[in-house]
Amino acid sequence: MNKLQRLIYNLEKHHKRKIDLSLDRTFNLLYKLGNPQDKLKNVVNVVGTNSKASMAYSLKSILNQAGYKCNLYTSPHLQSFTERFIFDDKEIKEDELIELLNDIEKILGDDNASLFEILTCAFLKYAEKYKDNVNIIEAGLFFQFDSTNVFKNNLMSLVGVIHTDHLQWLKNKTIDGIIHEKTSKLLNSNIFVNKQLNEEIRSKIENALLSNSSKKYFFGKDFNISKYENGFIHYQDDKGEIILPEPNLLGDHQLHNISTSIAASRKIFNIKDQHIKKGITNIELKGRLQELNSGKLKDISGQNRLILDGGHNESSSISISEWIKQQNQDVHLICGMMKDKEHYEFMKYFKDVVKSITLINIPNQEGSISKEEFKDKLNDLKIDINLSSSIQEAVKLNSKYQDSICLIAGSLYMVGEVLNLN
């Protein structure tokens, strides 16, 4: 355990519960810090079940090409907590983060705050140094009582894919309850809504936002994107059409995410077409259908492609399975998940889509479901499942296949371990 990890471990002791939906502790700490949230300009809130990181990073990339500087707050991280803190377009250095968190802890004193609340407040305080930058801030759990919901005004909100996840934290354990938590406290400014899994969810979101006086822009209604058989990508909104190059993110679902950021960049920032085109080919995003082209695990996989995705809920498995169907290679899935996820719902979309499934425990994660229990939960799928003792062994097991894709998915924690091993 290094110095930063020890500090994080100590910060976790400031509140008994890892998740405790309330804003009181956040506002208390922010008050002690001089209310930095009120000093930041150009705030973009990013909410949703899925696609938050993709929208945030694609917006940042587009804005950077147009000359804007950005601060970016995301979660969770894959390899280091420093990934969550981007200031002036650079990831914070580890020693700077340690110094920042030590200062925040001293100011917090004996008061309670969860780790996520402390991290959020630390980001907002440090962002004061670059307060005129565009501040792109991804929500953690839901939004209504999330510690990122602390602003009096913002430039806009990006609403990603909303679907069932984290139901254990809600009284209303339905899609309506989730939509309420994610949209009821969105600020009155501009709201851009990504493509949803179906028309029913899109309609429910629209109805939930009726009382919000923001200007609202919906995928399929106010902006659209299409990919044609000859490969060209066509974006359209009321400002006109753009023929786009292939972005550097795999999966057609990423086109929807990117289009939401394009719509926002054009409407709010009036970004030029050439900056959008260059921006979408320079997005830096790990763990979302990310292909590893070199490294120790790639060497083990042989001639096969090695691809990672941190998707861990039903809507993400739908997107991943649709991507698999478009491949002209066999796909072999390696999967490990956390205990609190909907395992059957995630895995059912891979039946008859992948050629093999290998289950593993996620290393170094006490909250990981054991591969044996995981397999038992999938009995009704009636599919052959392999068990493996490690990531390395699972990749080696799949290396016997020729000209195929080895896909590792099911958890962002798993992706982090894979990147560390590679």
LUMVOBA-178738 format. One record per residue (C-alpha): residue number from 1; chain; x, y, z. Coordinates in steps of 0.25 Angstrom, whole numbers. Layout:
N
<site k="NUM" c="A" x="X" y="Y" z="Z"/>
...
This chain:
422
<site k="1" c="A" x="0" y="0" z="0"/>
<site k="2" c="A" x="6" y="13" z="-5"/>
<site k="3" c="A" x="5" y="27" z="2"/>
<site k="4" c="A" x="-7" y="31" z="-6"/>
<site k="5" c="A" x="-14" y="17" z="-3"/>
<site k="6" c="A" x="-12" y="19" z="12"/>
<site k="7" c="A" x="-17" y="33" z="11"/>
<site k="8" c="A" x="-30" y="28" z="4"/>
<site k="9" c="A" x="-31" y="17" z="14"/>
<site k="10" c="A" x="-31" y="27" z="25"/>
<site k="11" c="A" x="-41" y="36" z="18"/>
<site k="12" c="A" x="-51" y="25" z="17"/>
<site k="13" c="A" x="-52" y="25" z="33"/>
<site k="14" c="A" x="-58" y="39" z="33"/>
<site k="15" c="A" x="-72" y="32" z="30"/>
<site k="16" c="A" x="-77" y="18" z="34"/>
<site k="17" c="A" x="-84" y="17" z="21"/>
<site k="18" c="A" x="-78" y="17" z="7"/>
<site k="19" c="A" x="-91" y="22" z="1"/>
<site k="20" c="A" x="-100" y="31" z="9"/>
<site k="21" c="A" x="-110" y="39" z="0"/>
<site k="22" c="A" x="-110" y="53" z="6"/>
<site k="23" c="A" x="-104" y="67" z="3"/>
<site k="24" c="A" x="-102" y="72" z="17"/>
<site k="25" c="A" x="-88" y="67" z="19"/>
<site k="26" c="A" x="-84" y="72" z="6"/>
<site k="27" c="A" x="-89" y="86" z="8"/>
<site k="28" c="A" x="-83" y="86" z="22"/>
<site k="29" c="A" x="-69" y="83" z="16"/>
<site k="30" c="A" x="-71" y="93" z="5"/>
<site k="31" c="A" x="-75" y="104" z="14"/>
<site k="32" c="A" x="-62" y="101" z="22"/>
<site k="33" c="A" x="-54" y="102" z="9"/>
<site k="34" c="A" x="-60" y="115" z="5"/>
<site k="35" c="A" x="-71" y="110" z="-4"/>
<site k="36" c="A" x="-62" y="108" z="-16"/>
<site k="37" c="A" x="-74" y="102" z="-24"/>
<site k="38" c="A" x="-80" y="117" z="-25"/>
<site k="39" c="A" x="-67" y="122" z="-31"/>
<site k="40" c="A" x="-66" y="112" z="-43"/>
<site k="41" c="A" x="-70" y="117" z="-56"/>
<site k="42" c="A" x="-75" y="109" z="-69"/>
<site k="43" c="A" x="-80" y="97" z="-61"/>
<site k="44" c="A" x="-85" y="85" z="-69"/>
<site k="45" c="A" x="-92" y="74" z="-61"/>
<site k="46" c="A" x="-92" y="60" z="-66"/>
<site k="47" c="A" x="-102" y="50" z="-61"/>
<site k="48" c="A" x="-108" y="36" z="-65"/>
<site k="49" c="A" x="-106" y="21" z="-63"/>
<site k="50" c="A" x="-97" y="19" z="-74"/>
<site k="51" c="A" x="-89" y="27" z="-85"/>
<site k="52" c="A" x="-85" y="38" z="-75"/>
<site k="53" c="A" x="-70" y="37" z="-77"/>
<site k="54" c="A" x="-71" y="35" z="-92"/>
<site k="55" c="A" x="-79" y="48" z="-93"/>
<site k="56" c="A" x="-70" y="56" z="-83"/>
<site k="57" c="A" x="-57" y="51" z="-90"/>
<site k="58" c="A" x="-63" y="54" z="-104"/>
<site k="59" c="A" x="-67" y="68" z="-100"/>
<site k="60" c="A" x="-54" y="71" z="-94"/>
<site k="61" c="A" x="-47" y="66" z="-107"/>
<site k="62" c="A" x="-55" y="75" z="-116"/>
<site k="63" c="A" x="-54" y="87" z="-107"/>
<site k="64" c="A" x="-39" y="85" z="-106"/>
<site k="65" c="A" x="-38" y="85" z="-121"/>
<site k="66" c="A" x="-45" y="99" z="-121"/>
<site k="67" c="A" x="-35" y="104" z="-111"/>
<site k="68" c="A" x="-43" y="103" z="-98"/>
<site k="69" c="A" x="-36" y="98" z="-85"/>
<site k="70" c="A" x="-44" y="88" z="-77"/>
<site k="71" c="A" x="-45" y="83" z="-63"/>
<site k="72" c="A" x="-51" y="69" z="-62"/>
<site k="73" c="A" x="-56" y="61" z="-50"/>
<site k="74" c="A" x="-60" y="46" z="-53"/>
<site k="75" c="A" x="-61" y="33" z="-45"/>
<site k="76" c="A" x="-58" y="22" z="-42"/>
<site k="77" c="A" x="-43" y="22" z="-46"/>
<site k="78" c="A" x="-37" y="10" z="-53"/>
<site k="79" c="A" x="-22" y="10" z="-48"/>
<site k="80" c="A" x="-20" y="22" z="-39"/>
<site k="81" c="A" x="-29" y="32" z="-32"/>
<site k="82" c="A" x="-21" y="43" z="-39"/>
<site k="83" c="A" x="-29" y="39" z="-52"/>
<site k="84" c="A" x="-41" y="45" z="-46"/>
<site k="85" c="A" x="-35" y="59" z="-45"/>
<site k="86" c="A" x="-32" y="66" z="-58"/>
<site k="87" c="A" x="-28" y="81" z="-56"/>
<site k="88" c="A" x="-25" y="90" z="-68"/>
<site k="89" c="A" x="-25" y="78" z="-77"/>
<site k="90" c="A" x="-15" y="70" z="-69"/>
<site k="91" c="A" x="-16" y="59" z="-59"/>
<site k="92" c="A" x="-12" y="63" z="-45"/>
<site k="93" c="A" x="1" y="58" z="-40"/>
<site k="94" c="A" x="1" y="48" z="-29"/>
<site k="95" c="A" x="9" y="56" z="-19"/>
<site k="96" c="A" x="0" y="68" z="-22"/>
<site k="97" c="A" x="-13" y="60" z="-19"/>
<site k="98" c="A" x="-7" y="55" z="-6"/>
<site k="99" c="A" x="-4" y="69" z="-2"/>
<site k="100" c="A" x="-18" y="74" z="-6"/>
<site k="101" c="A" x="-25" y="62" z="1"/>
<site k="102" c="A" x="-17" y="64" z="14"/>
<site k="103" c="A" x="-21" y="79" z="14"/>
<site k="104" c="A" x="-36" y="75" z="12"/>
<site k="105" c="A" x="-35" y="65" z="23"/>
<site k="106" c="A" x="-30" y="76" z="33"/>
<site k="107" c="A" x="-41" y="85" z="29"/>
<site k="108" c="A" x="-51" y="74" z="31"/>
<site k="109" c="A" x="-46" y="71" z="45"/>
<site k="110" c="A" x="-55" y="62" z="53"/>
<site k="111" c="A" x="-67" y="64" z="44"/>
<site k="112" c="A" x="-73" y="53" z="36"/>
<site k="113" c="A" x="-72" y="52" z="21"/>
<site k="114" c="A" x="-71" y="40" z="11"/>
<site k="115" c="A" x="-59" y="37" z="3"/>
<site k="116" c="A" x="-67" y="42" z="-10"/>
<site k="117" c="A" x="-71" y="54" z="-3"/>
<site k="118" c="A" x="-57" y="58" z="1"/>
<site k="119" c="A" x="-52" y="55" z="-13"/>
<site k="120" c="A" x="-62" y="64" z="-19"/>
<site k="121" c="A" x="-60" y="75" z="-10"/>
<site k="122" c="A" x="-45" y="74" z="-12"/>
<site k="123" c="A" x="-47" y="75" z="-27"/>
<site k="124" c="A" x="-56" y="87" z="-26"/>
<site k="125" c="A" x="-46" y="94" z="-17"/>
<site k="126" c="A" x="-34" y="91" z="-26"/>
<site k="127" c="A" x="-42" y="95" z="-38"/>
<site k="128" c="A" x="-42" y="109" z="-32"/>
<site k="129" c="A" x="-28" y="111" z="-38"/>
<site k="130" c="A" x="-34" y="109" z="-52"/>
<site k="131" c="A" x="-48" y="114" z="-49"/>
<site k="132" c="A" x="-50" y="120" z="-63"/>
<site k="133" c="A" x="-48" y="107" z="-70"/>
<site k="134" c="A" x="-59" y="98" z="-74"/>
<site k="135" c="A" x="-62" y="90" z="-62"/>
<site k="136" c="A" x="-68" y="76" z="-67"/>
<site k="137" c="A" x="-73" y="69" z="-55"/>
<site k="138" c="A" x="-78" y="55" z="-55"/>
<site k="139" c="A" x="-88" y="51" z="-44"/>
<site k="140" c="A" x="-86" y="39" z="-36"/>
<site k="141" c="A" x="-98" y="31" z="-31"/>
<site k="142" c="A" x="-111" y="37" z="-37"/>
<site k="143" c="A" x="-111" y="52" z="-36"/>
<site k="144" c="A" x="-122" y="58" z="-26"/>
<site k="145" c="A" x="-113" y="55" z="-14"/>
<site k="146" c="A" x="-100" y="53" z="-20"/>
<site k="147" c="A" x="-89" y="62" z="-16"/>
<site k="148" c="A" x="-87" y="68" z="-30"/>
<site k="149" c="A" x="-101" y="74" z="-29"/>
<site k="150" c="A" x="-96" y="87" z="-22"/>
<site k="151" c="A" x="-97" y="98" z="-32"/>
<site k="152" c="A" x="-106" y="109" z="-33"/>
<site k="153" c="A" x="-105" y="110" z="-48"/>
<site k="154" c="A" x="-98" y="103" z="-59"/>
<site k="155" c="A" x="-96" y="104" z="-74"/>
<site k="156" c="A" x="-103" y="91" z="-77"/>
<site k="157" c="A" x="-106" y="77" z="-73"/>
<site k="158" c="A" x="-103" y="65" z="-81"/>
<site k="159" c="A" x="-112" y="53" z="-79"/>
<site k="160" c="A" x="-107" y="39" z="-83"/>
<site k="161" c="A" x="-113" y="26" z="-84"/>
<site k="162" c="A" x="-123" y="24" z="-72"/>
<site k="163" c="A" x="-126" y="9" z="-68"/>
<site k="164" c="A" x="-127" y="0" z="-56"/>
<site k="165" c="A" x="-115" y="0" z="-47"/>
<site k="166" c="A" x="-112" y="2" z="-32"/>
<site k="167" c="A" x="-127" y="-1" z="-29"/>
<site k="168" c="A" x="-123" y="-5" z="-15"/>
<site k="169" c="A" x="-121" y="10" z="-11"/>
<site k="170" c="A" x="-135" y="14" z="-16"/>
<site k="171" c="A" x="-149" y="13" z="-9"/>
<site k="172" c="A" x="-156" y="13" z="-23"/>
<site k="173" c="A" x="-148" y="2" z="-30"/>
<site k="174" c="A" x="-153" y="5" z="-44"/>
<site k="175" c="A" x="-148" y="12" z="-56"/>
<site k="176" c="A" x="-157" y="23" z="-51"/>
<site k="177" c="A" x="-150" y="24" z="-38"/>
<site k="178" c="A" x="-137" y="25" z="-45"/>
<site k="179" c="A" x="-141" y="35" z="-55"/>
<site k="180" c="A" x="-146" y="44" z="-43"/>
<site k="181" c="A" x="-133" y="43" z="-36"/>
<site k="182" c="A" x="-125" y="47" z="-48"/>
<site k="183" c="A" x="-134" y="58" z="-54"/>
<site k="184" c="A" x="-142" y="64" z="-43"/>
<site k="185" c="A" x="-131" y="74" z="-38"/>
<site k="186" c="A" x="-125" y="77" z="-52"/>
<site k="187" c="A" x="-122" y="92" z="-52"/>
<site k="188" c="A" x="-130" y="101" z="-61"/>
<site k="189" c="A" x="-121" y="104" z="-73"/>
<site k="190" c="A" x="-119" y="95" z="-85"/>
<site k="191" c="A" x="-121" y="80" z="-85"/>
<site k="192" c="A" x="-116" y="70" z="-95"/>
<site k="193" c="A" x="-122" y="56" z="-95"/>
<site k="194" c="A" x="-114" y="44" z="-101"/>
<site k="195" c="A" x="-121" y="33" z="-109"/>
<site k="196" c="A" x="-128" y="23" z="-99"/>
<site k="197" c="A" x="-130" y="8" z="-100"/>
<site k="198" c="A" x="-145" y="10" z="-104"/>
<site k="199" c="A" x="-155" y="20" z="-107"/>
<site k="200" c="A" x="-163" y="18" z="-94"/>
<site k="201" c="A" x="-150" y="22" z="-85"/>
<site k="202" c="A" x="-148" y="34" z="-94"/>
<site k="203" c="A" x="-163" y="38" z="-93"/>
<site k="204" c="A" x="-162" y="37" z="-78"/>
<site k="205" c="A" x="-150" y="46" z="-77"/>
<site k="206" c="A" x="-157" y="56" z="-86"/>
<site k="207" c="A" x="-169" y="56" z="-76"/>
<site k="208" c="A" x="-160" y="57" z="-64"/>
<site k="209" c="A" x="-153" y="69" z="-70"/>
<site k="210" c="A" x="-166" y="76" z="-73"/>
<site k="211" c="A" x="-165" y="86" z="-61"/>
<site k="212" c="A" x="-151" y="89" z="-64"/>
<site k="213" c="A" x="-150" y="102" z="-71"/>
<site k="214" c="A" x="-137" y="98" z="-78"/>
<site k="215" c="A" x="-135" y="98" z="-93"/>
<site k="216" c="A" x="-136" y="83" z="-96"/>
<site k="217" c="A" x="-130" y="75" z="-107"/>
<site k="218" c="A" x="-133" y="61" z="-110"/>
<site k="219" c="A" x="-125" y="50" z="-118"/>
<site k="220" c="A" x="-134" y="47" z="-130"/>
<site k="221" c="A" x="-142" y="59" z="-129"/>
<site k="222" c="A" x="-133" y="71" z="-128"/>
<site k="223" c="A" x="-120" y="64" z="-133"/>
<site k="224" c="A" x="-116" y="51" z="-139"/>
<site k="225" c="A" x="-105" y="42" z="-144"/>
<site k="226" c="A" x="-105" y="31" z="-154"/>
<site k="227" c="A" x="-94" y="21" z="-159"/>
<site k="228" c="A" x="-96" y="16" z="-173"/>
<site k="229" c="A" x="-92" y="3" z="-180"/>
<site k="230" c="A" x="-81" y="10" z="-188"/>
<site k="231" c="A" x="-75" y="15" z="-174"/>
<site k="232" c="A" x="-78" y="29" z="-174"/>
<site k="233" c="A" x="-84" y="36" z="-162"/>
<site k="234" c="A" x="-94" y="46" z="-163"/>
<site k="235" c="A" x="-98" y="56" z="-152"/>
<site k="236" c="A" x="-109" y="66" z="-153"/>
<site k="237" c="A" x="-116" y="77" z="-144"/>
<site k="238" c="A" x="-123" y="90" z="-147"/>
<site k="239" c="A" x="-109" y="97" z="-150"/>
<site k="240" c="A" x="-106" y="87" z="-161"/>
<site k="241" c="A" x="-100" y="74" z="-165"/>
<site k="242" c="A" x="-86" y="69" z="-163"/>
<site k="243" c="A" x="-79" y="57" z="-170"/>
<site k="244" c="A" x="-70" y="51" z="-159"/>
<site k="245" c="A" x="-58" y="43" z="-159"/>
<site k="246" c="A" x="-58" y="30" z="-151"/>
<site k="247" c="A" x="-56" y="33" z="-136"/>
<site k="248" c="A" x="-45" y="26" z="-128"/>
<site k="249" c="A" x="-55" y="19" z="-119"/>
<site k="250" c="A" x="-61" y="5" z="-123"/>
<site k="251" c="A" x="-76" y="2" z="-123"/>
<site k="252" c="A" x="-88" y="9" z="-130"/>
<site k="253" c="A" x="-93" y="13" z="-117"/>
<site k="254" c="A" x="-81" y="22" z="-115"/>
<site k="255" c="A" x="-86" y="30" z="-127"/>
<site k="256" c="A" x="-99" y="33" z="-119"/>
<site k="257" c="A" x="-90" y="38" z="-108"/>
<site k="258" c="A" x="-81" y="46" z="-116"/>
<site k="259" c="A" x="-93" y="52" z="-124"/>
<site k="260" c="A" x="-99" y="57" z="-111"/>
<site k="261" c="A" x="-86" y="64" z="-108"/>
<site k="262" c="A" x="-85" y="70" z="-122"/>
<site k="263" c="A" x="-99" y="75" z="-120"/>
<site k="264" c="A" x="-95" y="82" z="-107"/>
<site k="265" c="A" x="-82" y="88" z="-113"/>
<site k="266" c="A" x="-89" y="94" z="-125"/>
<site k="267" c="A" x="-101" y="100" z="-117"/>
<site k="268" c="A" x="-94" y="105" z="-105"/>
<site k="269" c="A" x="-80" y="108" z="-111"/>
<site k="270" c="A" x="-82" y="109" z="-126"/>
<site k="271" c="A" x="-71" y="100" z="-129"/>
<site k="272" c="A" x="-66" y="99" z="-143"/>
<site k="273" c="A" x="-67" y="86" z="-151"/>
<site k="274" c="A" x="-52" y="84" z="-153"/>
<site k="275" c="A" x="-50" y="84" z="-138"/>
<site k="276" c="A" x="-62" y="74" z="-136"/>
<site k="277" c="A" x="-56" y="65" z="-146"/>
<site k="278" c="A" x="-42" y="66" z="-140"/>
<site k="279" c="A" x="-47" y="65" z="-126"/>
<site k="280" c="A" x="-55" y="52" z="-128"/>
<site k="281" c="A" x="-42" y="45" z="-134"/>
<site k="282" c="A" x="-34" y="49" z="-121"/>
<site k="283" c="A" x="-43" y="44" z="-110"/>
<site k="284" c="A" x="-35" y="39" z="-98"/>
<site k="285" c="A" x="-44" y="29" z="-91"/>
<site k="286" c="A" x="-39" y="16" z="-84"/>
<site k="287" c="A" x="-47" y="3" z="-82"/>
<site k="288" c="A" x="-59" y="5" z="-92"/>
<site k="289" c="A" x="-56" y="-5" z="-103"/>
<site k="290" c="A" x="-42" y="-2" z="-101"/>
<site k="291" c="A" x="-32" y="-10" z="-110"/>
<site k="292" c="A" x="-19" y="-14" z="-104"/>
<site k="293" c="A" x="-8" y="-14" z="-115"/>
<site k="294" c="A" x="4" y="-18" z="-107"/>
<site k="295" c="A" x="8" y="-22" z="-93"/>
<site k="296" c="A" x="9" y="-35" z="-85"/>
<site k="297" c="A" x="-5" y="-40" z="-86"/>
<site k="298" c="A" x="-6" y="-36" z="-101"/>
<site k="299" c="A" x="7" y="-45" z="-102"/>
<site k="300" c="A" x="-1" y="-56" z="-96"/>
<site k="301" c="A" x="-13" y="-54" z="-105"/>
<site k="302" c="A" x="-4" y="-57" z="-117"/>
<site k="303" c="A" x="-10" y="-53" z="-130"/>
<site k="304" c="A" x="-24" y="-50" z="-125"/>
<site k="305" c="A" x="-29" y="-37" z="-122"/>
<site k="306" c="A" x="-30" y="-33" z="-107"/>
<site k="307" c="A" x="-41" y="-23" z="-103"/>
<site k="308" c="A" x="-46" y="-18" z="-90"/>
<site k="309" c="A" x="-59" y="-12" z="-86"/>
<site k="310" c="A" x="-63" y="-8" z="-71"/>
<site k="311" c="A" x="-78" y="-9" z="-74"/>
<site k="312" c="A" x="-85" y="-16" z="-62"/>
<site k="313" c="A" x="-101" y="-14" z="-64"/>
<site k="314" c="A" x="-112" y="-18" z="-74"/>
<site k="315" c="A" x="-111" y="-6" z="-83"/>
<site k="316" c="A" x="-96" y="-7" z="-85"/>
<site k="317" c="A" x="-97" y="-22" z="-88"/>
<site k="318" c="A" x="-107" y="-19" z="-99"/>
<site k="319" c="A" x="-97" y="-9" z="-105"/>
<site k="320" c="A" x="-86" y="-19" z="-104"/>
<site k="321" c="A" x="-94" y="-30" z="-110"/>
<site k="322" c="A" x="-98" y="-21" z="-121"/>
<site k="323" c="A" x="-84" y="-18" z="-124"/>
<site k="324" c="A" x="-80" y="-33" z="-124"/>
<site k="325" c="A" x="-91" y="-36" z="-134"/>
<site k="326" c="A" x="-84" y="-27" z="-144"/>
<site k="327" c="A" x="-70" y="-33" z="-143"/>
<site k="328" c="A" x="-66" y="-43" z="-154"/>
<site k="329" c="A" x="-58" y="-50" z="-143"/>
<site k="330" c="A" x="-62" y="-60" z="-132"/>
<site k="331" c="A" x="-62" y="-54" z="-118"/>
<site k="332" c="A" x="-58" y="-61" z="-106"/>
<site k="333" c="A" x="-63" y="-54" z="-93"/>
<site k="334" c="A" x="-55" y="-54" z="-80"/>
<site k="335" c="A" x="-64" y="-48" z="-69"/>
<site k="336" c="A" x="-63" y="-44" z="-54"/>
<site k="337" c="A" x="-73" y="-36" z="-46"/>
<site k="338" c="A" x="-76" y="-30" z="-33"/>
<site k="339" c="A" x="-86" y="-36" z="-24"/>
<site k="340" c="A" x="-96" y="-25" z="-24"/>
<site k="341" c="A" x="-99" y="-25" z="-39"/>
<site k="342" c="A" x="-110" y="-32" z="-47"/>
<site k="343" c="A" x="-102" y="-44" z="-52"/>
<site k="344" c="A" x="-112" y="-51" z="-60"/>
<site k="345" c="A" x="-117" y="-39" z="-66"/>
<site k="346" c="A" x="-103" y="-35" z="-71"/>
<site k="347" c="A" x="-100" y="-48" z="-76"/>
<site k="348" c="A" x="-112" y="-52" z="-83"/>
<site k="349" c="A" x="-109" y="-43" z="-95"/>
<site k="350" c="A" x="-97" y="-51" z="-98"/>
<site k="351" c="A" x="-104" y="-65" z="-100"/>
<site k="352" c="A" x="-102" y="-69" z="-114"/>
<site k="353" c="A" x="-94" y="-57" z="-117"/>
<site k="354" c="A" x="-80" y="-61" z="-112"/>
<site k="355" c="A" x="-73" y="-74" z="-115"/>
<site k="356" c="A" x="-69" y="-77" z="-100"/>
<site k="357" c="A" x="-70" y="-71" z="-86"/>
<site k="358" c="A" x="-59" y="-72" z="-76"/>
<site k="359" c="A" x="-63" y="-67" z="-61"/>
<site k="360" c="A" x="-52" y="-62" z="-52"/>
<site k="361" c="A" x="-51" y="-55" z="-38"/>
<site k="362" c="A" x="-47" y="-40" z="-39"/>
<site k="363" c="A" x="-33" y="-39" z="-32"/>
<site k="364" c="A" x="-32" y="-31" z="-20"/>
<site k="365" c="A" x="-46" y="-28" z="-19"/>
<site k="366" c="A" x="-54" y="-33" z="-6"/>
<site k="367" c="A" x="-67" y="-29" z="-13"/>
<site k="368" c="A" x="-65" y="-38" z="-25"/>
<site k="369" c="A" x="-74" y="-50" z="-27"/>
<site k="370" c="A" x="-67" y="-63" z="-27"/>
<site k="371" c="A" x="-67" y="-70" z="-40"/>
<site k="372" c="A" x="-74" y="-82" z="-34"/>
<site k="373" c="A" x="-86" y="-74" z="-29"/>
<site k="374" c="A" x="-86" y="-66" z="-42"/>
<site k="375" c="A" x="-87" y="-79" z="-50"/>
<site k="376" c="A" x="-98" y="-84" z="-41"/>
<site k="377" c="A" x="-106" y="-71" z="-44"/>
<site k="378" c="A" x="-105" y="-74" z="-59"/>
<site k="379" c="A" x="-111" y="-88" z="-59"/>
<site k="380" c="A" x="-124" y="-84" z="-66"/>
<site k="381" c="A" x="-116" y="-79" z="-77"/>
<site k="382" c="A" x="-112" y="-93" z="-81"/>
<site k="383" c="A" x="-99" y="-89" z="-87"/>
<site k="384" c="A" x="-85" y="-96" z="-85"/>
<site k="385" c="A" x="-76" y="-88" z="-75"/>
<site k="386" c="A" x="-62" y="-89" z="-72"/>
<site k="387" c="A" x="-55" y="-85" z="-59"/>
<site k="388" c="A" x="-41" y="-80" z="-58"/>
<site k="389" c="A" x="-33" y="-76" z="-46"/>
<site k="390" c="A" x="-27" y="-63" z="-51"/>
<site k="391" c="A" x="-27" y="-53" z="-62"/>
<site k="392" c="A" x="-14" y="-58" z="-68"/>
<site k="393" c="A" x="-19" y="-72" z="-68"/>
<site k="394" c="A" x="-32" y="-68" z="-75"/>
<site k="395" c="A" x="-25" y="-60" z="-86"/>
<site k="396" c="A" x="-16" y="-72" z="-88"/>
<site k="397" c="A" x="-28" y="-82" z="-89"/>
<site k="398" c="A" x="-34" y="-73" z="-100"/>
<site k="399" c="A" x="-21" y="-72" z="-107"/>
<site k="400" c="A" x="-23" y="-86" z="-114"/>
<site k="401" c="A" x="-34" y="-79" z="-123"/>
<site k="402" c="A" x="-29" y="-74" z="-136"/>
<site k="403" c="A" x="-32" y="-60" z="-142"/>
<site k="404" c="A" x="-42" y="-57" z="-131"/>
<site k="405" c="A" x="-45" y="-46" z="-120"/>
<site k="406" c="A" x="-43" y="-48" z="-105"/>
<site k="407" c="A" x="-52" y="-39" z="-98"/>
<site k="408" c="A" x="-51" y="-36" z="-84"/>
<site k="409" c="A" x="-63" y="-29" z="-77"/>
<site k="410" c="A" x="-72" y="-28" z="-65"/>
<site k="411" c="A" x="-66" y="-18" z="-56"/>
<site k="412" c="A" x="-57" y="-5" z="-57"/>
<site k="413" c="A" x="-50" y="-11" z="-45"/>
<site k="414" c="A" x="-46" y="-23" z="-54"/>
<site k="415" c="A" x="-42" y="-14" z="-65"/>
<site k="416" c="A" x="-33" y="-7" z="-55"/>
<site k="417" c="A" x="-26" y="-20" z="-51"/>
<site k="418" c="A" x="-24" y="-24" z="-66"/>
<site k="419" c="A" x="-18" y="-11" z="-69"/>
<site k="420" c="A" x="-8" y="-12" z="-57"/>
<site k="421" c="A" x="-5" y="-26" z="-61"/>
<site k="422" c="A" x="-2" y="-23" z="-75"/>
